[in-house]
């Protein structure tokens, strides 16, 4: 008995966010079937939230040629909404953690202890925090035996081998991670619907976090929709205060 965690990242010059969905493998399988069928209706190969938001890549107004801006915008809104509806149809839970780029980079560049503890790669640090957070939530909300382990699949990138070594080291550093982590791997998000769902969680969480920091009162529709059926398990933000607190532990 094990849980599946699909995770992806979304970032800009101010915020680095890793987002994930956790659930049973069979649930992700059936959600993936629904999602593949939905993509095929619009002749799309995969979904990325940034492409959907910015109308490029798969959502480019010239894909197919001559499609047009208004049609492309309507298609993007429809596809994103339908993905939210598919996610809401099951009990998978979204988890995300965002890190302030400036606070992180200032911290690790000026404090040797922080650099040794956190490393200097914000991608690896944010994913490690997401993994640890996921394990802590399982320990808190699912303490009974047998404790289900979690298999993590992350979106691949050029530095994935170094990243996997860092994530695997959590088992040696953290007893809870040793008890809960099954395997950690990387894969192409174009091939895994679960990673495309995680990409949406990361994207929406980053924008949600930016609105929170900027004290913008209006919440994005997509995040409100995810919350309706309790598909948002946890969202968090690491700034200077939280980084210092972790270093002091």
Steps between C-alpha positions, in 0.01 A plus 500: 500500500657828391402851398612681187632857501541690173692829529602785271635853537399850394716808545569861410753760613343530845351163599600135453213257556480123504153350484375145524194279514488195725260210468461129431654371175167364377339842540774666296458231234130569446547876522773466239268312265242778528763766445652333194154477346440869568830605342422295189179698445712807425787309336737594782791276599546626855417783741731756655344776705750764386425425133127508574530833683733660245344350185816345358627147436203265483265796548654727238243681281681346202458144630346397268596768245235767465320402821487858624546686828138500616459127431832423669401696810162327520664159455756572774231604748287198416784249529627643829150503647440141392827391662385658826168316471678168443721558804195593709334171407738304725667520840856589399647778716714791387812602692729791421788697647629833372839656574595866469791506254656815645478379860642159413785631285594769754489247782721233346746752351561680832473216753735203464291290738190567289683405181617174659155420636284605205739483205513771235265350240150638556341227285647220711430684825135565415439141389669367815274723705195376309600136554562554872174691535306220328651245737421719802137533388476121468652456845253750643181390327569130438694374803342157522665176392572380245637836392460541124815601319506758220658461157606839361519583129635845413520686171838435340767765442866512398628463857275210599780259600648741756149577621412133554816454707397793718146370545621149581724644772185602686455136598828512689429840653135462598345198671148587384621526140674164535169347615281666237706544182479208260679623186570834333538540125468746214300476176380708205184689592369460143460128569340508846161661567583507872796729431279729292260525793793576731615770257160666536527482881846657494393775258184593689677485837776733378244758384300449820817565703588812303149635562542425872834681516358794308191503724270463199154418630361316197579129486546335162202303377706185445623490860148560631373212288769265631411590857129429450546123516794514741755423228740745664668319789766758589670812360798666666748785456866515604636850554788632707327435833413139417847429358663637813264294715593180316870578540455552874324164552 
